[in-house]
Protein backbone atom coordinates (compact mmCIF):
# COMPACT_ATOMS: atom_id res chain seq x y z
CA UNK A 1 0.00 0.00 0.00
CA UNK A 2 1.38 3.36 -1.04
CA UNK A 3 1.21 6.12 1.51
CA UNK A 4 0.00 9.58 0.57
CA UNK A 5 3.47 11.01 1.20
CA UNK A 6 5.13 8.58 -1.21
CA UNK A 7 2.50 9.34 -3.86
CA UNK A 8 2.99 13.10 -3.40
CA UNK A 9 6.79 12.69 -3.79
CA UNK A 10 6.28 10.64 -6.96
CA UNK A 11 4.00 13.29 -8.48
CA UNK A 12 6.44 16.04 -7.48
CA UNK A 13 9.31 14.13 -9.12
CA UNK A 14 7.33 13.49 -12.33
CA UNK A 15 6.13 17.08 -12.44
CA UNK A 16 9.63 18.52 -11.83
CA UNK A 17 10.91 16.73 -14.93
CA UNK A 18 8.03 18.20 -16.92
CA UNK A 19 6.63 14.83 -18.04
CA UNK A 20 3.24 15.33 -16.41
CA UNK A 21 2.93 18.84 -17.81
CA UNK A 22 3.82 17.62 -21.30
CA UNK A 23 1.21 14.86 -21.11
CA UNK A 24 -1.45 17.35 -20.03
CA UNK A 25 -0.64 19.67 -22.95
CA UNK A 26 -0.65 16.99 -25.66
CA UNK A 27 -3.83 16.31 -27.69
CA UNK A 28 -2.87 12.90 -29.02
CA UNK A 29 -5.69 10.40 -28.60
CA UNK A 30 -8.30 12.96 -27.59
CA UNK A 31 -10.25 12.41 -30.81
CA UNK A 32 -10.57 8.71 -29.99
CA UNK A 33 -11.90 9.45 -26.52
CA UNK A 34 -14.34 12.05 -27.85
CA UNK A 35 -15.51 9.63 -30.56
CA UNK A 36 -16.03 6.85 -28.03
CA UNK A 37 -18.08 9.10 -25.76
CA UNK A 38 -20.16 10.60 -28.56
CA UNK A 39 -20.87 7.26 -30.26
CA UNK A 40 -22.03 5.87 -26.91
CA UNK A 41 -24.50 8.72 -26.52
CA UNK A 42 -25.72 8.39 -30.14
CA UNK A 43 -26.12 4.61 -29.91
CA UNK A 44 -27.98 4.94 -26.62
CA UNK A 45 -30.33 7.50 -28.15
CA UNK A 46 -30.89 5.31 -31.23
CA UNK A 47 -31.78 2.28 -29.11
CA UNK A 48 -34.04 4.40 -26.91
CA UNK A 49 -35.92 5.64 -29.99
CA UNK A 50 -36.31 2.04 -31.18
CA UNK A 51 -37.67 0.81 -27.86
CA UNK A 52 -40.04 3.74 -27.43
CA UNK A 53 -41.28 3.14 -30.98
CA UNK A 54 -41.85 -0.53 -30.16
CA UNK A 55 -43.73 0.48 -27.00
CA UNK A 56 -45.98 2.71 -29.11
CA UNK A 57 -46.46 -0.19 -31.52
CA UNK A 58 -47.51 -2.42 -28.60
CA UNK A 59 -49.88 0.27 -27.27
CA UNK A 60 -51.49 0.53 -30.71
CA UNK A 61 -51.90 -3.25 -30.82
CA UNK A 62 -53.56 -3.31 -27.38
CA UNK A 63 -56.06 -0.60 -28.34
CA UNK A 64 -56.83 -2.22 -31.68
CA UNK A 65 -57.07 -5.71 -30.14
CA UNK A 66 -59.65 -4.55 -27.59
CA UNK A 67 -61.77 -2.99 -30.35
CA UNK A 68 -61.49 -6.02 -32.64
CA UNK A 69 -62.25 -8.44 -29.79
CA UNK A 70 -65.31 -6.35 -28.88
CA UNK A 71 -66.49 -6.56 -32.50
CA UNK A 72 -65.82 -10.31 -32.52
CA UNK A 73 -68.00 -10.73 -29.42
CA UNK A 74 -70.78 -8.33 -30.44
CA UNK A 75 -71.65 -10.26 -33.59
CA UNK A 76 -71.43 -13.65 -31.89
CA UNK A 77 -74.07 -13.26 -29.18
CA UNK A 78 -76.62 -15.84 -28.07
CA UNK A 79 -78.72 -15.49 -31.26
CA UNK A 80 -75.75 -16.01 -33.60
CA UNK A 81 -76.40 -19.70 -34.30
CA UNK A 82 -75.36 -21.56 -31.14
CA UNK A 83 -72.57 -23.46 -32.87
CA UNK A 84 -69.57 -24.62 -30.93
CA UNK A 85 -66.27 -22.88 -31.62
CA UNK A 86 -64.43 -26.20 -31.74
CA UNK A 87 -65.58 -26.82 -35.34
CA UNK A 88 -64.94 -23.34 -36.77
CA UNK A 89 -63.46 -20.55 -34.66
CA UNK A 90 -65.18 -17.80 -36.66
CA UNK A 91 -68.64 -19.38 -36.83
CA UNK A 92 -69.68 -19.71 -33.19
CA UNK A 93 -71.18 -18.02 -30.16
CA UNK A 94 -68.31 -16.19 -28.47
CA UNK A 95 -67.20 -17.15 -24.98
CA UNK A 96 -64.47 -15.54 -22.90
CA UNK A 97 -61.98 -18.23 -23.99
CA UNK A 98 -62.89 -17.75 -27.65
CA UNK A 99 -62.28 -14.01 -27.37
CA UNK A 100 -58.91 -14.62 -25.69
CA UNK A 101 -57.87 -17.04 -28.44
CA UNK A 102 -58.98 -14.53 -31.07
CA UNK A 103 -56.74 -11.81 -29.59
CA UNK A 104 -53.77 -14.15 -29.13
CA UNK A 105 -54.09 -15.28 -32.76
CA UNK A 106 -53.70 -11.64 -33.86
CA UNK A 107 -50.57 -11.08 -31.75
CA UNK A 108 -47.89 -9.48 -33.96
CA UNK A 109 -44.26 -10.65 -34.13
CA UNK A 110 -42.06 -9.48 -31.29
CA UNK A 111 -44.81 -9.52 -28.68
CA UNK A 112 -45.17 -12.35 -26.17
CA UNK A 113 -48.48 -14.02 -25.39
CA UNK A 114 -47.16 -14.58 -21.84
CA UNK A 115 -47.40 -10.80 -21.27
CA UNK A 116 -50.94 -10.58 -22.70
CA UNK A 117 -54.13 -10.76 -20.66
CA UNK A 118 -57.66 -10.70 -22.14
CA UNK A 119 -60.74 -10.53 -19.90
CA UNK A 120 -64.30 -10.49 -21.23
CA UNK A 121 -67.51 -9.88 -19.34
CA UNK A 122 -71.19 -9.51 -20.05
CA UNK A 123 -72.63 -7.23 -17.35
CA UNK A 124 -76.30 -7.88 -18.31
CA UNK A 125 -77.08 -4.22 -18.97
CA UNK A 126 -77.84 -2.12 -22.04
CA UNK A 127 -75.90 0.92 -23.19
CA UNK A 128 -78.33 3.15 -21.25
CA UNK A 129 -77.60 1.21 -18.04
CA UNK A 130 -80.92 -0.62 -17.72
CA UNK A 131 -81.14 -4.36 -17.33
CA UNK A 132 -81.34 -6.17 -20.65
CA UNK A 133 -83.35 -9.24 -21.59
CA UNK A 134 -81.05 -12.10 -20.61
CA UNK A 135 -83.50 -14.90 -21.42
CA UNK A 136 -80.88 -16.47 -23.71
CA UNK A 137 -77.99 -15.47 -21.45
CA UNK A 138 -76.05 -12.32 -20.64
CA UNK A 139 -74.77 -12.30 -24.23
CA UNK A 140 -78.24 -11.65 -25.69
CA UNK A 141 -78.81 -8.95 -28.32
CA UNK A 142 -78.88 -5.35 -26.97
CA UNK A 143 -76.77 -6.40 -23.94
CA UNK A 144 -73.24 -5.09 -23.48
CA UNK A 145 -69.98 -6.99 -23.83
CA UNK A 146 -66.87 -5.57 -22.19
CA UNK A 147 -63.38 -6.66 -23.32
CA UNK A 148 -60.24 -5.65 -21.38
CA UNK A 149 -56.85 -6.23 -23.01
CA UNK A 150 -53.67 -5.74 -20.96
CA UNK A 151 -50.08 -6.14 -22.12
CA UNK A 152 -47.00 -5.86 -19.90
CA UNK A 153 -44.42 -4.23 -22.18
CA UNK A 154 -40.86 -4.94 -21.02
CA UNK A 155 -38.03 -2.47 -21.59
CA UNK A 156 -34.73 -4.36 -21.90
CA UNK A 157 -32.78 -1.36 -20.58
CA UNK A 158 -31.15 -2.10 -17.22
CA UNK A 159 -31.09 1.41 -15.74
CA UNK A 160 -34.85 2.05 -15.82
CA UNK A 161 -36.44 1.95 -12.38
CA UNK A 162 -39.63 0.51 -13.86
CA UNK A 163 -38.74 -2.06 -16.50
CA UNK A 164 -42.34 -2.95 -17.43
CA UNK A 165 -44.97 -0.64 -18.79
CA UNK A 166 -48.58 -1.84 -18.36
CA UNK A 167 -50.61 -1.09 -21.50
CA UNK A 168 -54.40 -1.37 -21.11
CA UNK A 169 -57.45 -0.85 -23.30
CA UNK A 170 -61.15 -1.53 -22.78
CA UNK A 171 -63.87 -1.89 -25.37
CA UNK A 172 -67.59 -1.86 -24.54
CA UNK A 173 -70.00 -2.76 -27.32
CA UNK A 174 -73.68 -3.65 -27.69
CA UNK A 175 -74.32 -7.19 -28.91
CA UNK A 176 -76.11 -7.17 -32.24
CA UNK A 177 -76.86 -10.87 -32.78
Buried (B, 14 or more C-beta within 10 A) or exposed (E): EEEEEEEEEEEEEEEEEEEBEEEEEEEEEEEEEEEEEEEEEEEEEEEEEEBEEBBEBBBEBBBBBBBBBBBBBBEBBBBBEEEEBEEEEEEBBBBBEBBBBBBEEEBEEEBEEEBBBBEBEBBBBBEEEEEBEBEBEBBBBBBBBBBBBBBBBBBEEEEEEEEEBEBBBBBBBBBEB
